[in-house]
Amino acid sequence: MADFNIADHGAVGDGEILSSAAIQAAIDACHDAGGGRVVVPAGGRFLTGSVVLKSHVELHLERGATLLASDRREDLTAWAFGEASGKEEGACIFAHDAEDIAITGGGTIDGQGRKWMKELARYIHRPKPGPRPMLICFIGCRRVTMRDVTIRDSANWAVHPSGCEDVLISGIRVLNDTVLPNCDGIDPDHCRDVRISDCYIQGGDDGIVIKTRRELADMGPSENITVTNCTIMSTSAAIKIGTESTDNFRNITVSNCIVKSSNRGLAIQLRDGGSVENVLFSDCIVETRHFSPEWWGRAEPIYVTAIHRADGSTLGRVRNVRFRNIVCRSENGVFIAGSKDSPVEDVVLDGVRVEIDKWSKWPGGWHDRRPCMSPDTGHSMEPDKDTGLTRHPTAGVFVEHARNVALRNVEIVWGANRQDHWGEDIETRDVEGLKM
């Protein structure tokens, strides 16, 4: 396999001189030669704006090498979505309709996300006005591989394959700021045949989140996706399906994962017209805690919802979901809630242990359905006007607007730090076919 070193094409590894043109020249030469490997050499910090990967090209970062994303919008010339989508989201590394592409190696891609913030705050940073770039975005690609690289300080979503098929992401590290908004880890969107394994992810937004966004909606459902052997810490949801859910999700498995110190653990968050079906969560350890209400999630270790995003919006269905062999330590209980016109169906908790205690300074006794429609259209209690949260006693398992829910070998354990907002082991509202 031929190697094309970016330094041979004029890239300078001082972290100051913009090397986008040199990196793109190496990629183009590699592609024109029929494929091969573009090498980012060890010891350099190469400042880059947008570069476009092409078919049969592997971008290889040697250990000790860094690609440093520019913090200037004028350097980000690859836009992930066209003007018709209403989105202006740039990408540092971009590909469109390419096949057999890869990003590999022990080096680092640094998004310099903090430079896109106007205020670095304790609980949530405040971004500067205007769009922020994704770090890696692939659209409509086939046979995509990412291995071993470290991604650091993304200003927006770190890894976003959209409309892609046959995607393998293995052994990568995503080390984002835990209070920087929108810095998701890995976001498969309208993708099929995806395998995510052996990754470590931390960040301020969702760790691994499967989506079907309205942008590029013609690219079909998200299906046949596996997530395994990952460790995740998130100030939002660690592993989530939704919230953007305009098309269907089906045939998804999550196994052998550890969630630590997150706002929310294993989540399905349906808000739009797509449906979710055939989902298995198994053999996971989950730790969730309360945090600032500026972030979604109130320490639910397991969270399954089908709720209208807004008045008059369409809503799909959630059905055929299984949670098996899940051990949870949390400051809240399991939360399962559908809507009157779209009850959650056929959910099984089997071998689930939930130990509820209190150790953070943030108050408990809240439900979090955000984003959701106004309170006069069917939900049980009115949200707080300042936070959008709903005051409610903490139940070990709360189920509302659901059909055919089964609890098998479910254990609820209340900790020694007794709280006034702690309620019942099991609380149900408008549930048909509950099996215990």
GIMO-V22315 format. One record per residue. N is the residue number from 1. PSI is psi in whole degrees, 0 to 359 (* if undefined). NEAR is the number of other C-alpha atoms within 10 Angstrom. Layout:
n: {N/N}
psi: {PSI/PSI}
near: {NEAR/NEAR}
//
This chain:
n: {1/2/3/4/5/6/7/8/9/10/11/12/13/14/15/16/17/18/19/20/21/22/23/24/25/26/27/28/29/30/31/32/33/34/35/36/37/38/39/40/41/42/43/44/45/46/47/48/49/50/51/52/53/54/55/56/57/58/59/60/61/62/63/64/65/66/67/68/69/70/71/72/73/74/75/76/77/78/79/80/81/82/83/84/85/86/87/88/89/90/91/92/93/94/95/96/97/98/99/100/101/102/103/104/105/106/107/108/109/110/111/112/113/114/115/116/117/118/119/120/121/122/123/124/125/126/127/128/129/130/131/132/133/134/135/136/137/138/139/140/141/142/143/144/145/146/147/148/149/150/151/152/153/154/155/156/157/158/159/160/161/162/163/164/165/166/167/168/169/170/171/172/173/174/175/176/177/178/179/180/181/182/183/184/185/186/187/188/189/190/191/192/193/194/195/196/197/198/199/200/201/202/203/204/205/206/207/208/209/210/211/212/213/214/215/216/217/218/219/220/221/222/223/224/225/226/227/228/229/230/231/232/233/234/235/236/237/238/239/240/241/242/243/244/245/246/247/248/249/250/251/252/253/254/255/256/257/258/259/260/261/262/263/264/265/266/267/268/269/270/271/272/273/274/275/276/277/278/279/280/281/282/283/284/285/286/287/288/289/290/291/292/293/294/295/296/297/298/299/300/301/302/303/304/305/306/307/308/309/310/311/312/313/314/315/316/317/318/319/320/321/322/323/324/325/326/327/328/329/330/331/332/333/334/335/336/337/338/339/340/341/342/343/344/345/346/347/348/349/350/351/352/353/354/355/356/357/358/359/360/361/362/363/364/365/366/367/368/369/370/371/372/373/374/375/376/377/378/379/380/381/382/383/384/385/386/387/388/389/390/391/392/393/394/395/396/397/398/399/400/401/402/403/404/405/406/407/408/409/410/411/412/413/414/415/416/417/418/419/420/421/422/423/424/425/426/427/428/429/430/431/432/433/434/435/436}
psi: {130/141/142/102/129/333/328/342/8/2/139/126/41/359/4/320/128/124/17/314/320/318/318/324/320/319/315/318/320/314/316/334/0/2/170/210/127/121/129/110/153/150/350/152/106/111/130/145/213/136/151/117/148/166/141/21/131/121/113/119/113/154/131/358/146/131/122/112/135/148/16/126/327/343/350/87/349/115/132/331/147/173/329/337/346/7/144/84/107/168/140/309/122/149/147/125/33/163/151/59/157/151/121/174/170/10/189/141/116/119/352/43/326/334/347/5/142/340/127/105/171/322/331/126/154/118/157/157/151/171/152/145/146/162/312/126/122/129/126/31/161/142/71/133/135/128/134/346/158/130/130/137/53/143/340/205/139/308/116/89/127/125/28/158/142/73/128/120/115/132/18/158/132/112/83/163/129/357/25/121/147/9/60/158/286/125/80/130/118/39/153/149/62/135/120/123/151/37/151/126/131/146/173/343/191/141/292/121/123/128/163/90/163/331/136/38/339/2/4/187/171/120/159/63/132/140/125/150/40/150/129/137/125/143/6/234/137/306/123/147/122/199/326/117/59/341/182/157/132/152/69/132/141/124/153/42/153/126/126/138/53/162/330/148/265/120/142/122/81/127/353/198/351/171/158/127/152/70/132/124/128/149/55/152/129/129/123/147/162/155/188/136/356/340/141/147/130/50/24/120/327/131/115/116/147/98/136/134/320/164/133/358/157/157/132/208/151/124/154/67/135/135/119/133/61/126/122/139/122/169/10/174/184/137/118/118/122/202/165/322/359/72/145/136/142/61/132/129/118/116/42/126/126/112/116/127/186/123/343/170/350/142/147/192/38/149/148/106/6/147/141/169/177/155/350/16/27/352/165/327/156/134/154/135/338/318/340/0/159/124/128/140/148/122/152/315/121/129/128/137/69/158/136/62/132/130/112/124/43/129/124/123/125/131/176/337/71/136/148/333/0/135/231/161/311/129/130/150/123/60/127/138/34/127/128/*}
near: {6/11/15/22/20/24/18/13/17/15/25/19/23/13/17/13/13/20/27/23/17/20/31/21/19/25/30/19/17/23/19/14/12/11/21/21/24/26/23/28/20/15/14/19/23/27/23/26/25/27/24/20/24/24/25/22/26/26/24/24/25/19/16/15/22/25/23/24/29/26/20/11/15/9/17/23/15/19/18/26/16/12/9/8/11/9/13/16/19/25/30/28/24/23/22/19/13/20/20/17/24/23/21/23/22/19/22/24/25/23/26/18/24/19/16/24/18/12/13/14/11/10/16/18/19/16/19/12/9/10/15/23/30/27/28/26/25/25/23/18/23/21/18/23/17/21/20/19/22/23/24/22/23/31/29/27/25/30/25/26/23/27/25/28/21/18/24/17/22/22/19/22/22/27/21/30/22/20/21/28/23/18/28/30/30/23/23/25/30/31/29/23/17/23/17/22/22/19/23/20/25/26/29/28/29/31/31/25/23/26/26/29/20/15/18/17/16/11/19/18/23/29/23/18/22/18/22/21/18/24/21/25/28/29/31/28/35/34/26/23/25/24/22/20/28/25/23/21/30/18/17/22/18/22/21/18/25/20/26/20/20/31/31/32/34/24/24/23/24/30/27/26/17/20/21/27/18/17/23/17/23/20/19/24/20/25/23/31/28/26/22/17/17/11/20/22/28/31/32/32/32/27/24/23/27/30/30/26/21/14/12/9/12/14/22/21/23/28/19/18/22/17/22/20/19/24/20/26/24/29/29/31/28/25/24/24/25/25/20/16/14/19/25/29/21/19/22/20/22/18/17/24/20/25/19/26/20/20/10/11/10/13/15/23/19/21/22/21/24/20/16/16/18/14/13/10/12/13/19/13/13/13/20/11/8/7/14/19/21/19/16/17/19/26/22/25/22/20/23/22/24/28/20/17/22/17/17/14/14/19/17/20/15/17/14/9/9/11/16/9/14/20/14/12/15/14/15/16/12/14/18/15/12/16/10/10}
//
